[in-house]
Amino acid sequence: MTLSVRDAVLQRRSIKLFNGQQVEKEAVLGILDEAKWAPNHGNRQPWRIVVGAGEQLPKVHELLKNLAIPKWEELSEEALATQMKKFTLAGAYAFVLVTEDVRQKERLEDYAAASCYLQNVQLLAWEKGIGTCWKTPGFLDNPKFREALKAQPHERVISMFQFGYFDELPKARVRKELTDFVTEFEI
Ligand SMILES: Cc1cc2nc3c(=O)[nH]c(=O)nc-3n(C[C@H](O)[C@H](O)[C@H](O)COP(=O)(O)O)c2cc1C
């Protein structure tokens, strides 16, 4: 059954606890392809995605371990496995880079466009029963991470984006009332 756009917007939740089932690379690539219909100024399509799925996952985990758990050698195997769960339970990865234009207006437009792109990804994945989470861990600007993604000087890494299957739907966090963020134009 296909989901209406409205249902996808209202029902989608960020998934923080995945169940460990891998998401097929083809499914990820299909979603990333369809999401390209996101609005973006000047058709610059300022995003670039590095996918880690299937046979690449162990290498992704190794990289994330080194970046996120600096003294992992000192941990017991069990403690390390526990700390790594937030990475290993995800079913696939997309590392997202955006062009950083030297012009302020274009730079803002490009980040906004990349955000539109990623929301398309989230909604398209949700429609397929695949959960996602846009994550911004502290190591996004780490030179070792940038090097692994072959990030160019004009590119900024904006997300460690996780895909995955899940067993429990998280509760929606309360949103503001319409009247708390919308007012009518007054002269
Ligand atoms: C730009 C951005 C950065 C985010 N970074 C993180 C993050 O680092 N870690 C995390 O757990 N969730 C992150 N999230 C997910 C939000 O926390 C999540 O959207 C929020 O909990 C609202 O839940 P919902 O998406 O289920 O409505 C991020 C979302 C956005 C849009």
The ligand as a Tripos MOL2 file, in Angstrom:
@<TRIPOS>MOLECULE
LIG
   31    33     1     0     0
SMALL
NO_CHARGES

@<TRIPOS>ATOM
      1 C1         20.0430   18.7000   11.0020 C.3       1 LIG1
      2 C2         19.6650   17.5570   11.9030 C.ar      1 LIG1
      3 C3         20.6110   16.9760   12.7050 C.ar      1 LIG1
      4 C4         20.2970   15.9060   13.5360 C.ar      1 LIG1
      5 N1         21.2680   15.3220   14.2970 N.ar      1 LIG1
      6 C5         20.9580   14.2720   15.0910 C.ar      1 LIG1
      7 C6         21.9620   13.6300   15.8520 C.ar      1 LIG1
      8 O1         23.1490   13.9670   15.7910 O.2       1 LIG1
      9 N2         21.6000   12.5960   16.6330 N.ar      1 LIG1
     10 C7         20.2970   12.1740   16.7160 C.ar      1 LIG1
     11 O2         20.0150   11.2350   17.4490 O.2       1 LIG1
     12 N3         19.3240   12.7410   15.9780 N.ar      1 LIG1
     13 C8         19.6190   13.7770   15.1740 C.ar      1 LIG1
     14 N4         18.6420   14.3600   14.4050 N.ar      1 LIG1
     15 C9         17.2770   13.8280   14.4480 C.3       1 LIG1
     16 C10        16.3970   14.6880   15.3320 C.3       1 LIG1
     17 O3         16.8450   14.6210   16.6420 O.3       1 LIG1
     18 C11        14.9790   14.1820   15.2100 C.3       1 LIG1
     19 O4         14.5170   14.6250   14.0090 O.3       1 LIG1
     20 C12        14.1010   14.6750   16.3200 C.3       1 LIG1
     21 O5         14.2860   13.8030   17.3670 O.3       1 LIG1
     22 C13        12.6320   14.7570   15.9080 C.3       1 LIG1
     23 O6         12.1290   13.4860   15.7660 O.3       1 LIG1
     24 P1         11.3180   13.0030   14.4750 P.3       1 LIG1
     25 O7         12.2230   13.1600   13.3070 O.co2     1 LIG1
     26 O8         11.0140   11.5650   14.8080 O.co2     1 LIG1
     27 O9         10.0910   13.8150   14.3930 O.co2     1 LIG1
     28 C14        18.9520   15.4250   13.5670 C.ar      1 LIG1
     29 C15        17.9860   15.9970   12.7160 C.ar      1 LIG1
     30 C16        18.3370   17.0520   11.8960 C.ar      1 LIG1
     31 C17        17.2730   17.6250   10.9960 C.3       1 LIG1
@<TRIPOS>BOND
     1     1     2 1
     2     2     3 ar
     3     2    30 ar
     4     3     4 ar
     5     4     5 ar
     6     4    28 ar
     7     5     6 ar
     8     6     7 ar
     9     6    13 1
    10     7     8 2
    11     7     9 ar
    12     9    10 ar
    13    10    11 2
    14    10    12 ar
    15    12    13 ar
    16    13    14 ar
    17    14    15 1
    18    14    28 ar
    19    15    16 1
    20    16    17 1
    21    16    18 1
    22    18    19 1
    23    18    20 1
    24    20    21 1
    25    20    22 1
    26    22    23 1
    27    23    24 1
    28    24    25 2
    29    24    26 1
    30    24    27 1
    31    28    29 ar
    32    29    30 ar
    33    30    31 1
@<TRIPOS>SUBSTRUCTURE
     1 LIG1         1 GROUP 0 **** ****
